[in-house]
Amino acid sequence: MKKNNNRKDLDRTSITQDQGEEDEDEREKEEEEDHDDDGEEDDEEGEEGGGELRRRRRKDKEMKEKEKKEEKKKEKKKEMKKIMMMMKKKEKKEEKK
């Protein structure tokens, strides 16, 4: 019964961590969008294609953010896996006693 409680606590912790990270990412994204709208024209071509350049930059930025999030998720998943392995080892050790 003690084992289940530990796992439930881990699940709750990971859920709250996920929520906190998502909230933080959302705030960062909103702040960056606020800074992007500085009123400058991105018209390097000398034509009315500045909007296209702006969209391309925004898309690149979003892709980088997605990659960053995925990397964080992978790291967190590895960490959780490590914790679970430690818990299993501890449980096996207790069973032997």
N, C-alpha and C positions, 0 to 999 in steps of 0.2 A: 504494500500500500504506500509505503514511503517513496518508492521508485516512481509511481505515477504522479505524485505531488511534485516531485522535482521536474519531471518532464512538462507538466502543465505550467509550472512557473517559467521554465525556459521558453515555452510557446508564447506565454503572455509577454515576456520580456522582448522576444523577437518581434512580436506584433507592434508593441509600443515603439520600438526602435524604428521599424519600418515606417510607421506613421510619422514619427518625428523627422526622419530623413526626407520623406515626401513633402512635408510641410516646409522644411527648410529649402528644398529644391524649388518649390513653388515660389517662395518669397524671393529667392535669388533670381529666378527667371523674370518675375515682375519688375524687380529693380533694374535688371539689364535692359528690359524693354523700355523702361522709363528713360534710361540713358541713351538708347538708340535713337529716340525721337528728338534729335537736337536741331531739327529744321534744316540741316544741310542737304544740298542736292548732290546725289552721287552720280554725277553726269560726266564720267571720264571720257566717254566716246564723243561728246560734243553734240549728241542727239537727244532725243527723248527716251533713251533706253536706260536712264538712271534707275527707274523703278525695277527693272529686271535685275540690275546689279545688286540693288538692295535686297531683293527677294533671294538671290543666290547666296548672298552673305548670311542672311537670316537662316536659310536652309542649312548652310555649312555649320553655323553656330548650333543649330538644333541637333544636328548629327553628332557634333562633339559632345553636347550635353547628354545625349542618349548613350553614347559610348562610355562616358564617365559614369552614368548611373549603372550601366551593365557591369562595369568593372567593380563598382562598389558592391553590387549584389553578389558578384562572384567571390569577392574577398570575404564578405559577410557569410556567405554559404560555406566557404572553407573554414572560417572561424567556428561556425556552429557545428560543422562536422567534427572539428578538432575537440570541441567541448563534449560532444556526444561520445566520442571515442574515450575521452577521459572518464566520463560517467560510466561507460560500460566496463572499463578496466576497474574502476572503483567498486562497481557492483560485483564483478567476478571475484575481486579480492575479499569482499565482505562475505560472499557465499562460501569461500574456502574456509573461512574462520568459523 
